[in-house]
Amino acid sequence: MLPKVSDTSPEMEQVQIEILRSMPSWKRFQLINDLMVTGRKLAFAGLRRRFPNVGPEELRRRYATLTLGPELATKVY
């Protein structure tokens, strides 16, 4: 097991866990979806910054390589 690295105190982490446990399932799924969308936007922003002169299709290809790995991305594209 990896060591835990956090700037959150154990007491606050317990409060967070209680809040998550008290949420209805749909709200937890919505929260997960929002985090995934944010992560995707950040990944695309990073790709746009590193490759400012490529078009949308090339950005999608690079995102696929980033998320799927080069071998699977090559098969997909």
Residue, then its C-alpha position, 0 to 999 in steps of 0.5 A: m500500500l502506498p503511503k498517504v500524502s495529504d494536506t487534509s487533517p484526519e478530522m476534516e477527512q472524516v467530515q468529507i467522508e461523512i458528507l460523501r456518504s450522506m449524498p444520494s447516489w445521483k449526486r455522487f455520480q454527478l460529482i464524479n462526472d464533473l471531476m472527469v469533465t474537468g480533468r478532460k478539459l485540463a488535459f486538452a488545455g495542456l495539449r493545446r499549450r504544448f502543441p499550439n499549431v495542431g488542429p482539433e483532430e490532432l488534439r483528439r489523437r494526442y488525447a487518445t494517446l495520453t489516455l489510452g496509451p500509444e498502442l491502443a490509440t493507434k488501433v483506434y485511430 
